[in-house]
Amino acid sequence: MAKLKIGALADDKPIKVSVELPATVYRDLVAYAEALALETGQKISDPNKLIAPMLTRFMATDRAFAKRRRAAYGVEAGEG
């Protein structure tokens, strides 16, 4: 089985954000949480907790975003 793009969730102080997801996206999020639980052995009690690591991973691997961020702020992805 291929490794999932995100690993175990970090225990970090969250900032509250509200978002509406299409039902199909939420069902996929639940399915992803189940797959991640099987892969890592870490039960995901709230699939919504996957949204932040997924966004982080997406932004970290978006080359156009990284290029614009470096040009605008002079920083690498993941830095301040």
C-alpha positions as CSV (number, residue, x, y, z in Angstrom):
1,M,0.0,0.0,0.0
2,A,1.3,3.5,-0.9
3,K,2.0,5.9,1.9
4,L,-0.5,8.6,2.5
5,K,0.6,12.2,2.0
6,I,0.2,13.2,5.7
7,G,1.4,11.3,8.7
8,A,0.4,11.3,12.4
9,L,-1.1,14.5,13.6
10,A,0.9,16.9,15.6
11,D,-0.5,18.1,18.9
12,D,-0.5,21.9,18.3
13,K,-2.6,24.8,19.6
14,P,-5.3,25.4,16.9
15,I,-6.9,28.5,15.7
16,K,-10.7,28.2,15.1
17,V,-11.8,28.5,11.5
18,S,-15.2,27.6,10.1
19,V,-15.6,26.1,6.6
20,E,-18.4,24.5,4.7
21,L,-17.5,21.4,2.7
22,P,-19.5,19.7,0.0
23,A,-20.9,16.4,1.4
24,T,-18.7,14.4,-1.0
25,V,-15.6,16.1,0.2
26,Y,-16.6,15.4,3.8
27,R,-17.2,11.7,3.0
28,D,-13.8,11.5,1.5
29,L,-12.3,13.2,4.5
30,V,-13.9,10.5,6.8
31,A,-12.6,7.8,4.5
32,Y,-9.1,9.4,4.5
33,A,-9.2,9.5,8.4
34,E,-10.1,5.8,8.4
35,A,-7.2,5.0,6.0
36,L,-4.8,7.1,8.0
37,A,-5.9,5.3,11.2
38,L,-5.1,1.9,9.6
39,E,-1.7,3.2,8.4
40,T,-0.5,4.9,11.5
41,G,-2.4,3.2,14.2
42,Q,-3.6,6.6,15.4
43,K,-7.4,6.8,15.6
44,I,-8.7,10.0,14.2
45,S,-11.7,10.9,16.4
46,D,-12.5,14.1,14.4
47,P,-11.8,14.0,10.6
48,N,-11.9,17.8,10.6
49,K,-8.4,17.7,12.2
50,L,-7.1,16.4,8.9
51,I,-7.9,19.7,7.1
52,A,-4.9,21.7,8.5
53,P,-2.2,19.0,7.7
54,M,-3.7,18.5,4.3
55,L,-3.6,22.2,3.5
56,T,-0.1,22.4,4.9
57,R,1.0,19.6,2.7
58,F,-0.7,21.1,-0.3
59,M,0.9,24.5,0.1
60,A,4.3,22.9,0.9
61,T,4.3,21.0,-2.4
62,D,2.8,23.8,-4.6
63,R,5.8,25.0,-6.6
64,A,4.1,28.1,-7.9
65,F,3.1,29.1,-4.4
66,A,6.6,28.5,-3.0
67,K,8.1,30.6,-5.9
68,R,5.7,33.5,-5.2
69,R,6.3,33.3,-1.4
70,R,10.1,33.4,-1.9
71,A,9.8,36.4,-4.2
72,A,7.4,38.3,-1.9
73,Y,8.8,37.4,1.5
74,G,12.2,35.9,0.9
75,V,11.3,32.8,2.9
76,E,11.1,29.1,2.2
77,A,7.8,27.2,2.6
78,G,7.2,26.2,6.2
79,E,9.2,29.1,7.7
80,G,7.7,32.2,9.5
